[in-house]
Amino acid sequence: MREQVEAAIAKIRPVLQNDGGNIELVDITPDGIVKVRLQGACRGCPMSRMTLKNGVERLVLKEVPGVKAVEAVE
């Protein structure tokens, strides 16, 4: 599952990098919660929650069976 999540994140990473940000996969819990760390400009951006839910989570849920949610960690 980790490789599938990494592949999905790799698809959205260029969009984040274009805005001066990045994303790092931190962990995947046994119950299907993907933990990511937003970096760079994304870290303190007021729109980061929307980016996480409407961009990253939507893509990961679509491409990786078994994932329940994507959450940001510090």
ZIGIWO-V235977 format. One record per residue. N is the residue number from 1. RES is the residue in one small letter. PSI is psi in whole degrees, 0 to 359 (NA if undefined). D_FIRST is the distance of its C-alpha to the first C-alpha in Angstrom with 1 decimal. Layout:
n:N res:RES psi:PSI d_first:D_FIRST
n:N res:RES psi:PSI d_first:D_FIRST
This chain:
n:1 res:m psi:323 d_first:0.0
n:2 res:r psi:317 d_first:3.8
n:3 res:e psi:322 d_first:5.5
n:4 res:q psi:318 d_first:5.2
n:5 res:v psi:316 d_first:6.3
n:6 res:e psi:318 d_first:8.6
n:7 res:a psi:319 d_first:9.9
n:8 res:a psi:316 d_first:10.7
n:9 res:i psi:322 d_first:12.4
n:10 res:a psi:331 d_first:14.2
n:11 res:k psi:327 d_first:15.8
n:12 res:i psi:343 d_first:17.3
n:13 res:r psi:315 d_first:18.2
n:14 res:p psi:326 d_first:21.5
n:15 res:v psi:316 d_first:22.8
n:16 res:l psi:319 d_first:22.5
n:17 res:q psi:329 d_first:24.0
n:18 res:n psi:333 d_first:26.9
n:19 res:d psi:11 d_first:27.8
n:20 res:g psi:14 d_first:27.7
n:21 res:g psi:189 d_first:24.4
n:22 res:n psi:175 d_first:20.9
n:23 res:i psi:143 d_first:17.6
n:24 res:e psi:132 d_first:15.6
n:25 res:l psi:123 d_first:12.1
n:26 res:v psi:313 d_first:13.4
n:27 res:d psi:161 d_first:11.0
n:28 res:i psi:119 d_first:8.6
n:29 res:t psi:160 d_first:10.8
n:30 res:p psi:335 d_first:10.6
n:31 res:d psi:15 d_first:12.0
n:32 res:g psi:20 d_first:9.4
n:33 res:i psi:123 d_first:11.4
n:34 res:v psi:124 d_first:10.3
n:35 res:k psi:125 d_first:13.2
n:36 res:v psi:159 d_first:14.6
n:37 res:r psi:121 d_first:18.0
n:38 res:l psi:141 d_first:20.3
n:39 res:q psi:167 d_first:22.7
n:40 res:g psi:222 d_first:26.1
n:41 res:a psi:335 d_first:27.8
n:42 res:c psi:334 d_first:24.9
n:43 res:r psi:314 d_first:25.3
n:44 res:g psi:8 d_first:28.6
n:45 res:c psi:134 d_first:28.7
n:46 res:p psi:338 d_first:30.0
n:47 res:m psi:3 d_first:27.7
n:48 res:s psi:324 d_first:24.5
n:49 res:r psi:318 d_first:23.6
n:50 res:m psi:317 d_first:24.2
n:51 res:t psi:316 d_first:22.1
n:52 res:l psi:311 d_first:19.2
n:53 res:k psi:313 d_first:19.5
n:54 res:n psi:342 d_first:21.0
n:55 res:g psi:289 d_first:19.1
n:56 res:v psi:306 d_first:15.8
n:57 res:e psi:316 d_first:14.8
n:58 res:r psi:315 d_first:16.2
n:59 res:l psi:314 d_first:14.3
n:60 res:v psi:317 d_first:10.8
n:61 res:l psi:322 d_first:11.8
n:62 res:k psi:322 d_first:13.2
n:63 res:e psi:342 d_first:10.4
n:64 res:v psi:104 d_first:7.2
n:65 res:p psi:142 d_first:8.3
n:66 res:g psi:344 d_first:8.3
n:67 res:v psi:132 d_first:8.7
n:68 res:k psi:325 d_first:12.4
n:69 res:a psi:165 d_first:13.6
n:70 res:v psi:129 d_first:13.7
n:71 res:e psi:146 d_first:16.3
n:72 res:a psi:141 d_first:18.3
n:73 res:v psi:159 d_first:19.4
n:74 res:e psi:NA d_first:22.4
